[in-house]
Amino acid sequence: MKLIEPQAIRLLSSTVPENDAPAWNAGTAYEIGDSVIHEHRVYKAVTASTGKRPDQNCEGTDAAWRLMGPTNRYAMLDQYVSTQTVAPMDAETLTGSYPGLAQSMTQVLHAADEQANKWIAQMPSSH
């Protein structure tokens, strides 16, 4: 059996809005409790700040932001099974890029087909 290595998935297109919070802006003064989106992640302000990038100021005792998780659009692509993207019924299919997966899946399916043919050939015929 050939194992398929996990691959990074990249979102190519989506009709799911990314409107969980406003986009972070370096010139905006944020108050405790404000939420922002930065690089497809939602952050919540734990201190008042201006100009502190959420992704660079979310750890340690002097953190200005707390990472809350991915935006709804990107929830399905994070490393956790418990998060999911919630979309309206008319949302278009979300597309990801799976490097090398098509070739690997073809090889797996071909091997499975060969094995299935061997099993069928070994089955006793019912005359």
C-alpha positions in Angstrom: 0.0 0.0 0.0 1.3 3.5 -0.9 0.6 6.2 1.7 -0.2 9.7 0.5 1.6 12.4 2.3 -0.5 15.3 3.5 -0.3 18.4 1.2 -1.0 22.0 1.9 -4.3 23.1 0.5 -4.7 26.6 -1.0 -8.0 28.2 -1.6 -8.3 29.3 -5.2 -11.9 30.6 -5.2 -14.9 30.9 -2.9 -18.2 32.7 -2.8 -18.3 32.4 1.0 -17.8 36.0 2.3 -14.9 36.7 4.6 -16.7 39.2 6.7 -16.2 37.8 10.3 -14.8 41.2 11.3 -13.3 44.3 9.6 -9.8 44.0 8.1 -6.9 45.1 10.3 -5.6 48.6 9.5 -2.3 49.9 10.9 -3.7 53.4 11.4 -6.8 52.4 13.3 -6.8 52.7 17.1 -8.2 49.4 18.5 -9.8 49.0 21.9 -10.0 45.9 24.1 -12.5 43.5 22.6 -12.3 44.7 19.0 -12.0 42.0 16.4 -10.2 42.1 13.1 -9.2 39.9 10.2 -5.6 39.6 9.3 -4.3 37.1 6.8 -7.5 35.0 6.9 -7.5 34.8 10.7 -9.6 36.5 13.3 -7.9 38.2 16.2 -9.4 39.9 19.3 -7.7 42.9 21.0 -6.6 42.2 24.5 -5.1 45.7 25.0 -5.7 49.0 23.3 -3.2 49.5 20.5 -2.5 51.2 17.2 -0.2 49.8 14.5 0.6 46.4 16.2 0.1 43.7 13.6 -2.0 40.9 15.0 0.1 38.1 13.7 3.3 39.6 15.3 1.7 40.6 18.6 -0.4 37.7 19.8 1.9 35.8 22.1 3.7 36.5 25.3 2.8 38.6 28.3 2.8 41.8 26.3 0.5 40.5 23.5 -1.9 43.1 22.0 -4.0 40.5 20.2 -5.4 37.0 20.8 -5.8 34.6 17.8 -9.4 33.4 17.8 -9.1 31.1 14.7 -9.5 31.1 11.0 -12.2 33.2 9.2 -15.3 31.3 8.3 -14.1 31.1 4.6 -10.9 29.4 5.7 -12.1 27.3 8.7 -12.3 24.2 6.5 -8.6 24.5 5.7 -7.1 24.7 9.1 -5.5 21.8 10.9 -8.4 21.1 13.2 -11.3 18.7 12.5 -13.7 20.6 14.7 -13.8 23.8 12.6 -15.9 24.0 9.5 -16.9 26.6 6.9 -20.6 27.5 7.1 -22.0 28.6 3.8 -25.4 29.4 2.3 -27.0 26.8 0.1 -26.2 28.8 -3.0 -22.5 29.1 -2.3 -20.3 28.0 -5.2 -17.9 25.1 -4.7 -14.8 25.9 -2.9 -11.7 25.0 -4.8 -8.3 24.0 -3.3 -5.0 23.2 -4.8 -3.7 19.7 -4.1 -0.1 19.5 -5.3 0.7 16.0 -6.6 -2.6 14.6 -5.4 -4.1 13.8 -8.8 -1.1 11.7 -9.8 -1.0 9.9 -6.4 -4.7 9.2 -6.4 -4.5 7.8 -10.0 -1.7 5.5 -8.7 -3.8 4.4 -5.7 -6.9 3.8 -7.7 -4.9 1.8 -10.3 -3.4 -0.3 -7.6 -6.9 -0.8 -6.0 -8.3 -1.8 -9.4 -5.5 -4.3 -9.9 -6.1 -5.8 -6.4 -9.9 -5.9 -7.0 -9.3 -7.8 -10.3 -7.1 -10.3 -8.5 -9.8 -10.9 -5.9 -12.4 -11.4 -8.5 -10.2 -13.8 -10.4 -9.7 -15.8 -7.2 -13.4 -16.0 -6.3 -14.9 -19.5 -6.9 -17.3 -19.4 -9.9 -20.9 -20.4 -9.3 -21.9 -22.7 -12.1 
